[in-house]
Amino acid sequence: IDYNNSNSPKDYIIINLYLGITKVEEFFIKLKDILAYYIAISLYPIYKNYLEA
């Protein structure tokens, strides 16, 4: 690894912030799906006690 490379991007902080924001957005999309799953399971009469086990 050449740490003194003059062709390296100068805005690496902005790039890493953008990548972090996209990871957080993906996490919240999955979290919304999980919450909908738990709500559906808890409202379905047959599986009402399924989440307690």
TIMITOR-854557 format. One record per residue: residue number from 0; residue in one letter; chain; y, z, x negated of N, C-alpha, C, CB in turn. Coordinates in nm, 2 decimals, m for minus. Glycine has a CB too. Layout:
<nodes>
(node NUM, a, A, (Y, Z, X), (Y, Z, X), (Y, Z, X), (Y, Z, X));
...
</nodes>
This chain:
<nodes>
(node 0, i, A, (m0.12, 0.00, m0.09), (0.00, 0.00, 0.00), (0.12, 0.00, m0.09), (0.00, 0.12, 0.10));
(node 1, d, A, (0.21, m0.09, m0.06), (0.34, m0.11, m0.14), (0.45, m0.04, m0.06), (0.37, m0.25, m0.17));
(node 2, y, A, (0.49, 0.08, m0.10), (0.59, 0.15, m0.03), (0.73, 0.10, m0.06), (0.59, 0.30, m0.05));
(node 3, n, A, (0.74, 0.02, m0.16), (0.87, m0.04, m0.20), (0.89, m0.18, m0.16), (0.89, m0.02, m0.35));
(node 4, n, A, (0.82, m0.22, m0.06), (0.82, m0.36, m0.02), (0.96, m0.39, 0.05), (0.71, m0.39, 0.08));
(node 5, s, A, (1.03, m0.48, 0.00), (1.16, m0.51, 0.06), (1.15, m0.59, 0.19), (1.25, m0.59, m0.04));
(node 6, n, A, (1.04, m0.64, 0.23), (1.02, m0.72, 0.35), (0.97, m0.63, 0.47), (0.92, m0.83, 0.33));
(node 7, s, A, (0.96, m0.50, 0.44), (0.91, m0.41, 0.55), (1.02, m0.40, 0.66), (0.87, m0.27, 0.49));
(node 8, p, A, (0.97, m0.38, 0.78), (1.07, m0.36, 0.89), (1.16, m0.24, 0.88), (1.00, m0.36, 1.03));
(node 9, k, A, (1.28, m0.25, 0.90), (1.38, m0.14, 0.89), (1.38, m0.05, 1.01), (1.51, m0.19, 0.85));
(node 10, d, A, (1.33, m0.11, 1.12), (1.34, m0.03, 1.25), (1.21, 0.02, 1.29), (1.39, m0.13, 1.36));
(node 11, y, A, (1.14, 0.08, 1.19), (1.00, 0.14, 1.22), (1.01, 0.26, 1.32), (0.94, 0.18, 1.09));
(node 12, i, A, (1.12, 0.33, 1.32), (1.13, 0.44, 1.41), (1.14, 0.39, 1.56), (1.26, 0.53, 1.38));
(node 13, i, A, (1.21, 0.28, 1.58), (1.22, 0.22, 1.71), (1.09, 0.17, 1.76), (1.33, 0.11, 1.72));
(node 14, i, A, (1.02, 0.11, 1.66), (0.88, 0.05, 1.69), (0.79, 0.16, 1.73), (0.83, m0.03, 1.57));
(node 15, n, A, (0.79, 0.27, 1.66), (0.70, 0.38, 1.69), (0.74, 0.45, 1.82), (0.70, 0.48, 1.57));
(node 16, l, A, (0.87, 0.46, 1.85), (0.91, 0.52, 1.98), (0.86, 0.43, 2.09), (1.06, 0.54, 1.98));
(node 17, y, A, (0.87, 0.30, 2.08), (0.83, 0.21, 2.18), (0.68, 0.22, 2.20), (0.86, 0.06, 2.14));
(node 18, l, A, (0.60, 0.23, 2.10), (0.46, 0.25, 2.11), (0.42, 0.38, 2.17), (0.39, 0.24, 1.97));
(node 19, g, A, (0.50, 0.49, 2.14), (0.47, 0.62, 2.20), (0.50, 0.61, 2.35), (0.56, 0.72, 2.14));
(node 20, i, A, (0.61, 0.55, 2.39), (0.64, 0.54, 2.53), (0.54, 0.46, 2.61), (0.78, 0.47, 2.55));
(node 21, t, A, (0.48, 0.35, 2.55), (0.38, 0.28, 2.62), (0.25, 0.36, 2.64), (0.35, 0.15, 2.55));
(node 22, k, A, (0.22, 0.45, 2.54), (0.10, 0.53, 2.55), (0.12, 0.64, 2.66), (0.08, 0.61, 2.41));
(node 23, v, A, (0.24, 0.69, 2.67), (0.27, 0.79, 2.78), (0.26, 0.72, 2.91), (0.41, 0.85, 2.76));
(node 24, e, A, (0.32, 0.60, 2.92), (0.31, 0.53, 3.05), (0.16, 0.50, 3.09), (0.38, 0.39, 3.04));
(node 25, e, A, (0.08, 0.46, 3.00), (m0.06, 0.44, 3.02), (m0.13, 0.57, 3.07), (m0.14, 0.39, 2.90));
(node 26, f, A, (m0.09, 0.68, 3.01), (m0.15, 0.81, 3.05), (m0.11, 0.85, 3.19), (m0.10, 0.92, 2.95));
(node 27, f, A, (0.01, 0.83, 3.23), (0.06, 0.86, 3.36), (0.00, 0.77, 3.47), (0.21, 0.86, 3.37));
(node 28, i, A, (m0.03, 0.65, 3.43), (m0.10, 0.56, 3.53), (m0.24, 0.61, 3.55), (m0.10, 0.41, 3.47));
(node 29, k, A, (m0.31, 0.65, 3.45), (m0.45, 0.70, 3.46), (m0.44, 0.84, 3.54), (m0.51, 0.72, 3.33));
(node 30, l, A, (m0.34, 0.92, 3.51), (m0.33, 1.05, 3.58), (m0.31, 1.03, 3.73), (m0.21, 1.13, 3.52));
(node 31, k, A, (m0.23, 0.93, 3.77), (m0.22, 0.90, 3.91), (m0.35, 0.86, 3.98), (m0.11, 0.79, 3.93));
(node 32, d, A, (m0.43, 0.78, 3.91), (m0.56, 0.74, 3.96), (m0.65, 0.87, 3.97), (m0.62, 0.64, 3.87));
(node 33, i, A, (m0.65, 0.96, 3.88), (m0.73, 1.07, 3.88), (m0.69, 1.16, 4.00), (m0.73, 1.15, 3.75));
(node 34, l, A, (m0.56, 1.18, 4.02), (m0.52, 1.27, 4.13), (m0.56, 1.21, 4.26), (m0.36, 1.28, 4.12));
(node 35, a, A, (m0.55, 1.08, 4.28), (m0.60, 1.02, 4.40), (m0.75, 1.04, 4.42), (m0.56, 0.87, 4.40));
(node 36, y, A, (m0.82, 1.03, 4.31), (m0.97, 1.05, 4.32), (m1.00, 1.20, 4.37), (m1.03, 1.03, 4.18));
(node 37, y, A, (m0.93, 1.30, 4.31), (m0.96, 1.43, 4.35), (m0.91, 1.46, 4.49), (m0.88, 1.53, 4.25));
(node 38, i, A, (m0.81, 1.40, 4.53), (m0.76, 1.42, 4.67), (m0.86, 1.36, 4.77), (m0.62, 1.36, 4.69));
(node 39, a, A, (m0.91, 1.24, 4.73), (m1.01, 1.17, 4.82), (m1.14, 1.25, 4.83), (m1.04, 1.03, 4.77));
(node 40, i, A, (m1.18, 1.31, 4.72), (m1.31, 1.38, 4.71), (m1.29, 1.51, 4.80), (m1.35, 1.42, 4.57));
(node 41, s, A, (m1.18, 1.58, 4.78), (m1.16, 1.71, 4.85), (m1.14, 1.69, 5.00), (m1.03, 1.78, 4.80));
(node 42, l, A, (m1.09, 1.57, 5.04), (m1.08, 1.55, 5.19), (m1.20, 1.49, 5.25), (m0.96, 1.45, 5.21));
(node 43, y, A, (m1.30, 1.44, 5.18), (m1.42, 1.38, 5.23), (m1.51, 1.50, 5.27), (m1.49, 1.28, 5.13));
(node 44, p, A, (m1.56, 1.51, 5.39), (m1.63, 1.63, 5.43), (m1.76, 1.66, 5.36), (m1.66, 1.62, 5.58));
(node 45, i, A, (m1.84, 1.56, 5.32), (m1.96, 1.58, 5.25), (m1.94, 1.64, 5.11), (m2.04, 1.45, 5.24));
(node 46, y, A, (m1.84, 1.59, 5.04), (m1.82, 1.63, 4.90), (m1.71, 1.74, 4.89), (m1.78, 1.51, 4.82));
(node 47, k, A, (m1.68, 1.81, 5.00), (m1.58, 1.91, 5.00), (m1.59, 2.02, 4.90), (m1.57, 1.98, 5.14));
(node 48, n, A, (m1.72, 2.06, 4.87), (m1.74, 2.17, 4.77), (m1.79, 2.11, 4.64), (m1.85, 2.27, 4.82));
(node 49, y, A, (m1.78, 1.98, 4.62), (m1.83, 1.91, 4.50), (m1.75, 1.95, 4.38), (m1.83, 1.76, 4.52));
(node 50, l, A, (m1.62, 1.97, 4.39), (m1.53, 2.00, 4.28), (m1.54, 2.14, 4.23), (m1.39, 1.96, 4.31));
(node 51, e, A, (m1.60, 2.23, 4.32), (m1.60, 2.37, 4.28), (m1.72, 2.40, 4.19), (m1.62, 2.46, 4.41));
(node 52, a, A, (m1.82, 2.31, 4.18), (m1.93, 2.33, 4.09), (m1.91, 2.31, 3.95), (m2.05, 2.24, 4.14));
</nodes>
